[in-house]
Amino acid sequence: MQNIDDIFDFLLYEKGTDIIYNGISKRVLIKDSDSIINYEDDKQLYTDFSVSTGDLIQYKNSNWFVISQIDKHEKTYRSRIRKVEQSFKIILDNRLYTFPAIFEPANQSVETSSTINVWSGNLKVILQDTDLSKKIDVNLEFIKMGAKWKVDGYTTEHLGLRTLYCEKGQFGTNDDQVNEIADTNLLAHYNLIITNGNSIQMGVNQTLQLNAIATVTIGGKLSILTNPQINYSSSDTTKATVDSNGLITFYNTGNVNIAATLDLDNSATNNIAITIVSDPQNNYTVDVTSDGQVIEGITDINLNSTKIFVGTRKNNGFDVPNSQFNFEIIPGTTLVSKYTFTVLNDTSCSIKALGSTYLITLRCHDRNNTSIHIDKTIRLKSGF
């Protein structure tokens, strides 16, 4: 009987299948497993390259783990793979990650189905042992199969694989059961504000320095990021280009859109529409925006929450670049202990509500002409 190594090249050509192995396209042989474990989705993998336990394979539109290396022959490597039919979401370092995983009863081994008398959990979660998965520590929680699970312990009994031992926990007010995200209060929400305005008018051969504020909100607390990495792009480089620091140079008349994206989270993005003209006219007004929207009527700030307000200076309805503003609070009868007012820079300020229900007035002056100003009514409220 011929050894598979002697005809492997032929079999690979005739019977082989294409997979993605650790992100790289490979051709291999796959057949049903005749191992002691008779799981429906266990397969034997034959390759002409070395494999390791815990490696990830994409095969037939599904993820598979190499759960053990069986043997190495002269030309081939033989391993067992198992279909990964589940995944779970967990928050690490205030960001949400999804891990493909195998879920098993806590008393069953990945190889032998023997009882493992360690930890006190009632669910085993098997995933790749990576630098990221090593951050999943004791007491972290996730939601799966209609229940909340708390990590009770972990082992690396199989090289390349990490096994979490979990026990059922209790749902709380911060759990998103629909989207299976536990402890959403730990999740960071990033935002990017271009303080130059939403749409401005510029002249040919002029330059504009974009000013952007990046913020993060965790558990309702807003913080401003220091020296964030922001990526800029122009929709039409024949009309305007933008460098890595946000400096725009204008070349030809027309319309162009400049986008800014936070490198830390590319869902935090903002843009500014610019009309390039030969001879801009002057008719100045000022206004105030919050969350990128012009404030109309009364603006509410919930108790213990913070909002950022940005001054805008317009010329014939277009935002004027490099404008500067003075901000002040007109408290009326509201005590200063009921709010915190902070001037962030030449274009923006923040207000935090420390009491409810109270009214204050935010006044924004055009620093070039302080007779031009606008007042906005702010209501400090409980949030209910």
Phi, psi and omega in degrees: 000132181288140174285144182301332179296328184289332183240019186297317181300320179294314180297321180298321181288317186276319189244359185291162178227152181269136177226170169250117184247113183050039177088001183241136179291131180220157173246131188218174170252136178227133175219163180300145182282139173250027181289172176299331177276125184254036175296142185299325187260013172281137180227160171260134182247126176245126183224164172256019176223156184288146178233162181225149176302135180095350178295150184256135180234138168255118184216127181054046176062022178227159173273144176224145173256142164283114185262348172192150172263120188273311189198155174234120177259191184299316183243343189238158173241136183236127184221164175255136177237153180228138180293134179259101187262358183233168170207163177217155181252139179211147181267122177233131180051039176069016176235150183268129179233150176245129181243123168295141187204160172253128179255132180220158170302150188292346183256019183240133181273148178296337184250320192241353185063014179281161182283135177247113184266062176230150180060175185243011184283170179237018176212135173255135177237117183254125181218173179293144177269095182237173177301324180287314182293337176296343179280349178283103188253173178303139177082353172290152189232154174211166180244131178201144176057037176075012181226159175259133184240139177246132179290120182261338179179176180205155176220166173234055184293337177243122182305129179089349179240146179240131182247121176262134176253121192234153175231156182292140176243190181250138176292146178234179183292340182265009181265129176262093185289328181296314182264005178056054177234115179273148172054056182296343177295344178273354185277135178273133176246116184262148179217150180229127181241125171270114187278354177289342180122181180269324179213134183225167177243131180229164179255157177301138179075003174276165174235156179220128174267115177288139175246122183232139176245124177256132181233159174226137178242122179232121180059035179084355181262121181267133177227150178265129180285140179265126178050053179288152174277120181239133180257133183243151176210153180248139179284343181207098184287350174284340179258324181202142173240156180225133181269181186293345179262002179088016178272120182259138174240133185254137187242319186223154179292155180136199181242142179214150179241128178250125181252143176236133182228134179286124182297327181293330181206104186288358172279346176271097185221158178208162180214164180225130179267129186235129172258123183259122183236168180279322187218087181298143177263165185241120173202094194268141170218163177235156177206177181228136176241157172218133185055033176080001182245140175295135183283124175241128179072215183271135176256130181264140170236119181289154182306132179068013176254160182235141173234145177259136179241135185239128176282143176231138177243125185246147175234109185056038177088353179257140178295140182264128181290156174059027177284152179230150187223155170250134180244145174210157176254130171257102193283340187062235179263003183279130178292146181293343178286352183268001179202160172241125181246125183228125172277119185275319179194197183288351185236350187213161176214169177227151177229131176246132180277124179247359180204172179204153350260132184219156176242138173224167179240129174262122178251132180242120179258142167287117184294332178288332180211093188293350175287343176267114180209170177216145179250139177233132180274128181245130178251123176269118188225169185283337182095357179256000000 
